[in-house]
Structure formats: structure tokens, C-alpha cells
Amino acid sequence: MEQTEKNQITVVLDEPLTRGETTISEIVVRKPNSGALRGVRLAALIEMDVDSAMLVLPRVTTPALTKSEILMMNPADMMSLTKELVFFLLPKSVTTDSQSD
């Protein structure tokens, strides 16, 4: 995973996705705004609930993932994308402490 700037991170997939004739080997996850979180319980998202992540990830990924792509995704890749999404939800005080450890 490569940090491109504070508001987004690139996740390299263990198992690339195929969309038509295009192979997707990395996904950019953007920091969600409040609108991207609509319809999701934040507590469920923090717990890395798959259904909650499936609602939000298509709204904050480039290329935008589809629900069917997420359903067929390698669980390790789903975990990596969700982990980065959840990291964006943490307060600065928590993320600053974890980066200095």
C-alpha cells in the first residue's frame, strides 16, 4: 500500500480483478465525506462489517468497484480495502499515535 496523499491511499490487490478486457491490480481508496457514509452505521463500519463496507467502497474507490466485483473479491483484498477505509474514519489523535509507535 502506497500513500499518495493524506486523503487517499493506493491498495495493491493480491488477486487482480478483471473488468472486461481490463485488469485492475490496484485500487485508490479516498477519504469518505459524510455523504459517502449515508445509510451506514459507523460502528458497523469500524467493526469492518462486510455489508457496510460494500455500501461505502463503491463510493470512495477509483476505479469505482461494483457490488458484484466486491462479492467476488479475494477476502484478503477486501480486508485491505476496508482497513484503509476505516483508518480514514479515525480521529487524528489516534492516527498520529499509531504512526509514532
TORZA-994929 format. One record per residue: residue in three letters; residue number from 1; chain; x, y, z of N, C-alpha, C, O in turn. Coordinates in steps of 0.001 Angstrom, whole numbers, plus 500000, padded with zeros to 6 digits. Last residue first. Layout:
! TORZA-994929
type;seq;mol;npx;npy;npz;capx;capy;capz;cpx;cpy;cpz;opx;opy;opz
Ala;NUM;A;X;Y;Z;X;Y;Z;X;Y;Z;X;Y;Z $
...
This chain:
! TORZA-994929
type;seq;mol;npx;npy;npz;capx;capy;capz;cpx;cpy;cpz;opx;opy;opz
Asp;101;A;504405;504985;516857;504814;503739;517533;505777;502941;516701;506217;501871;517121 $
Ser;100;A;503524;507031;515288;504756;507277;516035;505243;506042;516777;506367;506031;517279 $
Gln;99;A;501158;506143;514240;502269;506350;513319;503582;506562;514054;504648;506299;513498 $
Ser;98;A;499447;506118;516421;499812;504842;515808;500986;504993;514846;501742;504040;514659 $
Asp;97;A;499177;508877;516996;499774;507976;517980;500241;506678;517333;501319;506183;517660 $
Thr;96;A;497865;509707;514668;499181;510260;514986;499900;509356;515972;501092;509090;515816 $
Thr;95;A;495435;508372;514890;496331;508038;513782;497734;508570;514017;498704;507938;513601 $
Val;94;A;494354;509569;517195;494591;508126;517156;495590;507780;516060;496496;506977;516280 $
Ser;93;A;494151;512242;516473;494899;511880;517679;495234;510390;517695;496302;510004;518170 $
Lys;92;A;492452;512232;514255;493884;512488;514067;494704;512064;515279;495827;511582;515131 $
Pro;91;A;490051;509517;514429;490491;510887;514699;492009;511021;514541;492748;510046;514677 $
Leu;90;A;489198;507361;511654;489769;507564;512986;490183;509015;513184;490614;509677;512240 $
Leu;89;A;488494;507017;509060;487442;507439;509992;487978;507755;511383;487276;508354;512198 $
Phe;88;A;490651;505993;507685;490254;507373;507398;489219;507899;508393;489084;509112;508551 $
Phe;87;A;490578;503346;508560;491653;504215;509043;491314;505684;508815;491644;506533;509644 $
Val;86;A;488494;502296;507032;488283;502522;508465;489342;503466;509022;489035;504304;509870 $
Leu;85;A;489832;502134;504546;488615;502929;504692;488382;503281;506158;488105;504435;506486 $
Glu;84;A;491835;500305;505160;492196;501675;504790;491003;502612;504917;491150;503756;505348 $
Lys;83;A;490239;498043;505678;491152;498567;506708;491527;500013;506405;491534;500853;507305 $
Thr;82;A;489026;497620;503210;488202;498029;504353;489062;498623;505458;488665;499593;506104 $
Leu;81;A;491234;496804;501670;490467;497992;501293;489663;498526;502471;489622;499733;502708 $
Ser;80;A;492004;494473;503107;492939;495587;502911;492210;496880;502571;492528;497935;503119 $
Met;79;A;489696;492870;502893;490182;493289;504210;491121;494488;504081;491034;495425;504875 $
Met;78;A;489659;492428;500156;488526;493119;500788;488953;493669;502149;488611;494796;502508 $
Asp;77;A;492010;490940;499950;491926;492246;499293;490791;493073;499884;490938;494278;500091 $
Ala;76;A;491255;488669;501372;492412;489451;501834;492405;490847;501214;492753;491824;501877 $
Pro;75;A;489102;487643;499841;488868;488204;501177;490035;489041;501710;489816;490018;502426 $
Asn;74;A;488855;488585;496458;489636;487831;497429;489408;488452;498814;489509;489671;498954 $
Met;73;A;485556;489331;495245;486920;489717;495587;487553;488745;496587;486876;488168;497438 $
Met;72;A;482923;489065;494649;483825;488047;494109;485287;488270;494503;486157;487481;494133 $
Leu;71;A;481779;491321;495815;481319;489991;496229;482284;488888;495792;482441;487888;496492 $
Ile;70;A;482998;493350;494343;483328;493208;495764;482933;491824;496262;483663;491216;497044 $
Glu;69;A;481757;492957;491891;483216;492826;491993;483637;492632;493443;484533;491839;493734 $
Ser;68;A;479100;493517;492583;479454;492158;492148;480971;491936;492196;481419;490834;492512 $
Lys;67;A;479259;496242;493186;478900;495296;494241;479309;493878;493841;479809;493121;494673 $
Thr;66;A;482208;497718;491711;480791;497371;491699;480526;496374;492820;481448;495744;493337 $
Leu;65;A;484473;500405;492370;484141;498985;492405;482632;498794;492335;481871;499618;492843 $
Ala;64;A;485858;502854;490440;484726;502565;491328;484380;501084;491234;484040;500576;490166 $
Pro;63;A;489449;502681;490348;488153;502729;489694;487050;502324;490665;487280;501550;491594 $
Thr;62;A;488611;504284;493235;488915;504543;491832;489837;503424;491361;490913;503242;491931 $
Thr;61;A;486122;504525;495823;487231;503852;495154;487366;504302;493705;486387;504649;493044 $
Val;60;A;483879;505400;497174;485169;506028;497507;486364;505364;496821;487507;505617;497203 $
Arg;59;A;481605;504018;496530;481511;505480;496564;482871;506157;496715;483011;507344;496423 $
Pro;58;A;482162;501327;496873;481918;501831;495510;481883;503361;495428;482112;503928;494359 $
Leu;57;A;482459;501327;499812;483602;501202;498897;483310;501657;497466;484156;502333;496880 $
Val;56;A;479894;501412;501085;480744;502600;501015;481850;502485;499957;482141;503466;499274 $
Leu;55;A;478674;498903;500916;477913;500107;500581;478829;501300;500312;478566;502101;499415 $
Met;54;A;480642;497181;501781;480150;497033;500405;479300;498217;499971;479214;498507;498778 $
Ala;53;A;480859;497895;504454;481961;498235;503548;481507;498150;502090;481934;498951;501258 $
Ser;52;A;478466;496743;505358;478673;498191;505447;479772;498642;504494;479630;499653;503807 $
Asp;51;A;478974;494020;504883;477835;494679;504234;477989;496199;504250;477676;496866;503264 $
Val;50;A;481246;493589;506571;481350;493459;505114;480206;494176;504403;480441;494873;503416 $
Asp;49;A;482457;495528;509166;481315;494763;508688;481316;494764;507159;481380;495823;506534 $
Met;48;A;484467;496697;510694;484794;496120;509399;483713;495163;508901;484006;494131;508298 $
Glu;47;A;483821;498214;512814;483995;496781;513090;484316;495996;511819;484425;494770;511857 $
Ile;46;A;483367;500578;511479;484580;500485;512304;484879;499024;512643;486042;498633;512749 $
Leu;45;A;480848;499898;510450;481974;500104;509538;483304;499991;510287;484252;499383;509791 $
Ala;44;A;479325;499825;512765;479454;498608;511951;480648;498727;511005;481372;497755;510791 $
Ala;43;A;479533;502488;513566;480055;501435;514440;480258;500139;513657;481248;499436;513861 $
Leu;42;A;478182;503815;511509;479634;503975;511637;480249;502888;512509;481353;502418;512234 $
Arg;41;A;475866;502405;509421;476164;502648;510835;477685;502709;510980;478388;501766;510615 $
Val;40;A;474880;503954;506434;475782;503010;507093;475929;503389;508559;476096;504562;508890 $
Gly;39;A;473541;505916;505069;472955;504583;505093;473790;503535;505793;473456;502350;505758 $
Arg;38;A;476412;507734;504034;474971;507669;504272;474485;506224;504197;474950;505429;503380 $
Leu;37;A;479036;508151;503475;478741;507266;504604;477248;507101;504861;476855;506408;505798 $
Ala;36;A;479221;510030;501561;479615;508673;501181;479274;507660;502270;479229;506457;502016 $
Gly;35;A;478587;512320;503022;477629;511792;502055;477944;510365;501637;477033;509575;501386 $
Ser;34;A;480932;512841;504472;479733;512374;505174;478710;511774;504221;478031;510811;504577 $
Asn;33;A;483613;511427;502502;482937;512557;503134;481658;512012;503770;481346;510831;503612 $
Pro;32;A;486411;509197;502823;484996;509458;502563;484536;510766;503187;485003;511163;504254 $
Lys;31;A;489435;509252;501125;488813;509559;502409;487340;509901;502155;487044;510795;501362 $
Arg;30;A;489687;506702;498613;489658;508108;499032;489015;508235;500410;488169;507431;500799 $
Val;29;A;491705;504258;497369;490634;504490;498340;490758;505935;498798;491801;506348;499307 $
Val;28;A;492494;502846;494334;492696;504029;495171;491469;504181;496063;490338;504227;495579 $
Ile;27;A;493742;499669;493582;492544;500477;493815;492940;501659;494690;493648;501486;495682 $
Glu;26;A;495336;497567;491182;495382;498451;492349;494151;499342;492362;493602;499712;491324 $
Ser;25;A;494727;496005;489063;495668;495453;490037;495829;496339;491266;496391;495912;492275 $
Ile;24;A;492503;495068;486759;492643;496073;487820;493522;495466;488904;493116;494526;489587 $
Thr;23;A;492502;494664;483351;492912;494058;484613;493150;495178;485612;493902;496115;485347 $
Thr;22;A;490039;494703;480832;490931;495467;481699;491237;494687;482970;490339;494119;483590 $
Glu;21;A;488092;493620;479362;489456;493267;478972;490501;493991;479815;491699;493904;479545 $
Gly;20;A;485912;493355;481980;486001;493295;480523;487384;492813;480136;487804;491726;480534 $
Arg;19;A;487832;493386;484560;486625;494111;484154;486682;494217;482635;487399;495050;482078 $
Thr;18;A;489261;491473;487024;489123;491630;485581;487786;492282;485302;486741;491804;485742 $
Leu;17;A;491529;492139;489719;490174;491963;489203;490194;492127;487690;491042;492833;487144 $
Pro;16;A;494350;490455;491242;493745;491500;490407;492345;491119;489928;492024;489943;489758 $
Glu;15;A;495006;489599;494345;494417;488960;493170;493729;490035;492338;492638;490483;492690 $
Asp;14;A;496107;491558;495943;496778;490260;495864;496309;489499;494627;497099;488841;493950 $
Leu;13;A;496267;494979;494911;495483;493771;495147;496347;492516;495052;497216;492419;494185 $
Val;12;A;497378;497769;496562;497733;496804;495519;497029;495493;495857;497179;494964;496959 $
Val;11;A;495862;500776;497189;495976;499405;497678;496278;498509;496480;495528;498491;495504 $
Thr;10;A;496606;504091;497892;496532;503075;496851;496777;501706;497465;497764;501494;498169 $
Ile;9;A;494676;506603;499475;495749;505612;499552;495522;504579;498458;494384;504236;498139 $
Gln;8;A;493913;510023;500317;493717;508795;499548;494910;507880;499713;496010;508320;500047 $
Asn;7;A;494528;512253;501775;493119;511955;501551;492869;510731;500685;491721;510435;500354 $
Lys;6;A;497306;512582;501887;496563;512312;503112;495124;511863;502877;494560;511157;503713 $
Glu;5;A;498632;510666;499106;498411;511919;499814;497523;511599;501005;497037;510475;501131 $
Thr;4;A;499495;508101;498666;499719;509093;497624;499487;510502;498143;500104;511445;497647 $
Gln;3;A;500948;505417;500184;500203;506638;500494;500519;507679;499435;501668;508102;499303 $
Glu;2;A;500536;502149;499176;501342;503345;498997;500473;504569;499273;499408;504738;498680 $
Met;1;A;500835;498821;500000;500000;500000;500000;500878;501240;500000;501847;501335;500753 $
